[in-house]
């Protein structure tokens, strides 16, 4: 595996995907840390680390097409779980939650586009 960051070939659309993943990753880490202790905070921290780990692998040019493919269900599962878990208890969406979900939906769309372009 290449251990040097490879950004020369990254397209603007890929940079938007990186930005979306970083935003969602940071949001998940912050929510997880603020909600500690408990089992849900651990899930948020792991999700945040998953987003940021994927960004690191992407920047290292590690199997980007596979990252696109795995990223779609990773993000979709988070959106579905959010709706199932949070909306039952309190249907109100905070601004941070709203931003995160919009960013995640955008990320899914971009990942699908990037995957199809590389096919």
C-alpha positions as CSV (number, residue, x, y, z in Angstrom):
1,X,0.0,0.0,0.0
2,X,1.2,3.5,-0.9
3,X,1.8,5.5,2.2
4,X,2.1,8.9,0.6
5,X,-0.9,11.2,0.1
6,X,-1.9,11.3,-3.6
7,X,-4.0,14.5,-4.3
8,X,-2.8,15.4,-7.8
9,X,-5.4,13.3,-9.5
10,X,-8.4,14.2,-7.3
11,X,-11.3,15.8,-9.2
12,X,-13.5,18.5,-7.9
13,X,-16.4,16.0,-7.4
14,X,-14.1,13.8,-5.4
15,X,-13.1,16.8,-3.2
16,X,-16.7,17.5,-2.5
17,X,-17.1,13.8,-1.4
18,X,-14.1,14.2,0.8
19,X,-15.6,17.3,2.3
20,X,-18.9,15.6,2.9
21,X,-17.2,12.6,4.6
22,X,-15.1,14.9,6.8
23,X,-18.1,17.0,7.9
24,X,-20.2,13.9,8.7
25,X,-17.2,12.3,10.5
26,X,-16.6,15.3,12.7
27,X,-20.3,15.7,13.5
28,X,-20.4,12.0,14.6
29,X,-17.3,12.3,16.7
30,X,-18.5,15.5,18.4
31,X,-22.0,14.0,19.1
32,X,-20.3,10.8,20.4
33,X,-17.9,12.6,22.7
34,X,-20.6,15.0,24.0
35,X,-23.0,12.1,24.8
36,X,-20.4,9.9,26.6
37,X,-20.8,7.5,28.4
38,X,-23.2,4.9,27.0
39,X,-23.5,2.5,24.1
40,X,-24.8,5.1,21.6
41,X,-21.9,7.4,21.9
42,X,-19.5,4.5,21.1
43,X,-21.6,3.9,17.9
44,X,-21.3,7.6,17.0
45,X,-17.5,7.6,17.6
46,X,-17.0,4.5,15.5
47,X,-19.1,5.9,12.7
48,X,-17.0,9.1,12.8
49,X,-13.8,7.2,12.7
50,X,-15.2,5.2,9.8
51,X,-15.8,8.3,7.8
52,X,-12.4,9.8,8.6
53,X,-10.7,6.4,8.0
54,X,-12.2,6.2,4.6
55,X,-11.0,9.7,3.8
56,X,-7.5,8.7,4.8
57,X,-7.6,5.6,2.6
58,X,-9.0,7.7,-0.3
59,X,-6.2,10.2,0.1
60,X,-3.6,7.4,0.1
61,X,-5.2,6.3,-3.2
62,X,-6.2,2.9,-1.7
63,X,-8.8,1.1,-3.8
64,X,-10.9,4.2,-4.4
65,X,-13.5,2.3,-6.4
66,X,-14.0,-0.1,-3.6
67,X,-14.4,2.8,-1.1
68,X,-17.1,4.3,-3.3
69,X,-18.9,0.9,-3.4
70,X,-18.6,0.3,0.4
71,X,-19.4,3.9,1.2
72,X,-22.9,3.9,-0.2
73,X,-24.3,1.2,2.2
74,X,-22.3,2.6,5.1
75,X,-23.9,6.0,4.7
76,X,-27.4,4.7,3.8
77,X,-27.4,2.5,6.9
78,X,-26.6,5.5,9.0
79,X,-29.5,7.5,7.5
80,X,-32.0,4.6,8.0
81,X,-30.8,4.1,11.6
82,X,-31.1,7.8,12.3
83,X,-34.7,7.7,11.2
84,X,-35.6,4.5,13.0
85,X,-33.9,5.5,16.3
86,X,-34.3,9.2,16.6
87,X,-37.5,10.0,14.9
88,X,-39.6,7.7,17.1
89,X,-38.5,9.5,20.3
90,X,-38.4,13.1,19.0
91,X,-39.5,14.0,15.4
92,X,-37.8,17.4,15.6
93,X,-34.5,17.6,13.7
94,X,-31.7,19.8,15.2
95,X,-29.7,22.0,12.8
96,X,-26.7,19.8,13.2
97,X,-28.7,16.7,12.5
98,X,-30.2,18.3,9.4
99,X,-26.8,19.4,8.1
100,X,-25.5,15.9,8.7
101,X,-28.3,14.2,6.8
102,X,-28.1,16.6,3.9
103,X,-24.4,16.0,3.7
104,X,-24.9,12.3,3.9
105,X,-27.5,12.2,1.1
106,X,-25.2,14.3,-1.1
107,X,-22.3,12.0,-0.3
108,X,-24.4,8.9,-1.4
109,X,-25.3,10.6,-4.7
110,X,-21.6,11.5,-5.3
111,X,-20.4,8.1,-4.4
112,X,-22.8,6.5,-6.9
113,X,-21.7,8.9,-9.6
114,X,-18.0,8.2,-8.9
115,X,-18.5,4.5,-8.8
116,X,-20.4,4.5,-12.2
117,X,-17.7,6.7,-13.8
118,X,-15.0,4.3,-12.9
119,X,-16.9,1.3,-14.1
